[in-house]
Amino acid sequence: MISTHTSETRRKAPQALFDRAMMNRAWKEAFRKLNPASMVKNPVLFVVEVGSAVTTYYFISALLSSAPNTLFIGQVTVWLWFTVLFANFAEALAEGRGKAQADALRRSKTEMTAKHIKDGRRELVPASNLRKGDIVECVAGDHIPADGEVIEGIASVDESAITGESAPVIRESGGDRSAVTGGTRVLSDRIVIRVSSNPGESFIDRMIALVEGSARQKTPNEIALGILLSGLTIVFLFATATLLPFARYSSSDPAAIPSVPVLVALLVCLIPTTIGGLLSAIGIAGMDRVMQHNVLAMSGRAVEAAGDVNTLLLDKTGTITLGNRQATAFLPAVGISEELLADAAQLSSLADETPEGRSIVILAKTKYQLRERDLHSLNGEFVPFSATTRMSGVNIEGRQLRKGAADAIDRFVKSFGGDFPADVRMNVENIAREGGTPLVVADNGKVLGVIYLKDIVKGGMKARFAQLRQLGIKTVMITGDNPLTAATIAAEAGVDEFLAEATPEAKLAYIRKEQQGGRLVAMTGDGTNDAPALAQADVGLAMNTGTQAAKEAGNMVDLDSNPTKLIEIVEIGKQLLITRGALTTFSIANDVAKYFAIIPALFVVTYPQLSTLNVMGLSNPNSAILAAVIFNALIIVMLIPLALRGVKYQPLRAAAILQRNLLIYGLGGLVAPFPGIWIIDRILVALRLA
């Protein structure tokens, strides 16, 4: 069972970057990650770890033989191990928030029972015994025992354990709001559910695995960068390995031959240890930032792809619009007042619990101050809607009030000997032409007017789509409505294009056409008919209020069911790519200063002319090498906050972003090590450590 307090745990303000508990956990994880089987996944750090083990051997040998350079070798060894630990610490710290969230969810899961229906009988069974396809019943107060689809009934459900939102949601059979999640709680009414997952495969279980990072796979860009870093490492490894035999061949002076610990220090400073140590942390932190926006990313690939999205497809109903048509105006017939029409419309809708019916009652109440009345006290008889009559209403005090489709009301009033007014028919046609739904209201044989029902575009949509346009993203509304209705909603919402009368095949075809043109496509949706398109899209953002099929097809699930959340996801994706590029630029640039420190120190005895490269005026070869190694380790620590928070995103052109990266991180990476290494050199000499 998932208790409702879980959301409070999960939706608090984000933990401080260096929260003490998280820090302690990260240090423990950093030591666990020293396992070579784990380290080999990162070739750069694996080489550093092997080098650390080699220098450890030489340090122990020097210690046992009381060699004069024991202190130097010992310091090199310690700082090489620190380099590996700091890199592991960065990765563990990036994983920390996800692991804390997973722990909170895991602690909240307890065993519960389910009302299993089999052969018409109900029996209480442990929820862990349920299997895919089983049928269970839930009534008010019950916790839903497993993920599933509502196949009978309608109920309000508290999903705060998953979404963090206290407002209940409606779950009902036969629509796009039929999916339920195990651990949520039924607040009212009764529903029958078909279980859609086996134990250990539920949405909560997948959520735990994903936020822990255990299911995170490297993205294509991350893999490509990893291959580049591995290639550079291999090149420098071969170059460094040849130095010892070359030195022995070219000089007989023992002072001119570098020791193995010195060569290891050179190798570690030459290879891209900075970005190698932070690469994984950058990717994990990107997924974590998405999670902080209450979006569950099934893979880092989806987050990264979001940064390059060119086209966004949005389902209209429930995504751009509220999902149910709402009453927006009363249009009376000639000779009928608006108040009279509103009063009759409200009376005919008092027992109508559909969203449309409730909106009619609310509109009459807010616009004309007509208080809601009780049908029982009025001795009214409610007439429910039926597919045969296509009307609903109430019989009260000798009046038969009806609301319904124009042709149905036409037949109704004619049965009383009445006529259907031409002005009302014109209003019906105008509303239909504008993409709305006209409901005609009649009192016995007299038509009173029309209720204008229309799709309500969610607040702020136009401004959000304008933001997407600034990011270079084309917005396309997809709907099953006719082109006229689609054009009206598209203009009101402010999308760039629309696809009307869209079938699942049409959505797929549109996405494939965009992808064949070299564009990355993002799709948001909530219905089963959206599932194929969500699966085909590069970024498929499924609404948590949608069907199970939609959530399984997408590679992201928005727990808040806010389709414009993709703006934040796109920005996080771009921020992830920019951060990786910035730190890669910095890492490569800051290696230059290390060359000026270590290369003169290594070969100045053999080639005195190299002393001119000692532009930093470092004190001696040992202090130069040690200062470079220490700086190499400390710079990883200094860059951890930037790797976790990400470089601040600004909507700039690619050329401008590249220019900014080169200016700030390229130039910064080139300049910063010079004073850093110089200061460390002076400290080492002052403390007589080198």
Buried (B, 14 or more C-beta within 10 A) or exposed (E): BBBBEBBBBBBEEEBEBEBEEBBEBBBEBBEEBBEEEEBEEBBBBBBBBBBBBBBBBBBBEBEEEEBEBBBBBBBBBBBBBBBBBBBBBBBBBBBBBBBBBBBBBEEBBEEBBBBBBEEEEEEEBEBEEBEBEBBBBBEEEBBBBBBBBBEBBBBBBBBBBBBBBEEBBBBBBEBBBBBBBBBBBBBBBBBBBBBBBBBEEBBBBBBBBBBBBEEBEBBEBBEEBBEEBBEBBEEBBEEBEEBBEEBEEEBEEEEBBBBBBBBBBBBBBBBBBBBBBBBBBBBBBBBBBBBBBBBBBBBBBBBBBBBBBBBBBBBBBBBBBBBBBBBBBBBBBEEBEBBBBBBBBBBBBBBBEEEBBBBBBBBBBEBBEBEEBEBEEEEBEBBEBEEEBBBBBBBBEEBBBBBBBBEBBBBBBEEEEBEBBEBBBEBBEBBBEBBBBBBBBBBBBBBBBBBBBBBBBBEEBBEBBEBBBEBEBBBBBBBBBEBEBBBBBBEBBBBBEBBBEBEBEBBBBBBEEBBEEEBBBBBBBBBBBBBBBBBBBBBBBBBBBBBBBBBBBBBBBBBBBBBBBBBBBBBBBBBBBBBBBBBBBBBBBBBEBBBBBBBBBBBBBBBEEBEEBBEBEBBBBBBBBBBBBBBBBBBBBEBBEBBBEBBEBEEEEEEEBBEBBBEBBBBBBBBBBBEBBBEBBBBBBEEEBB
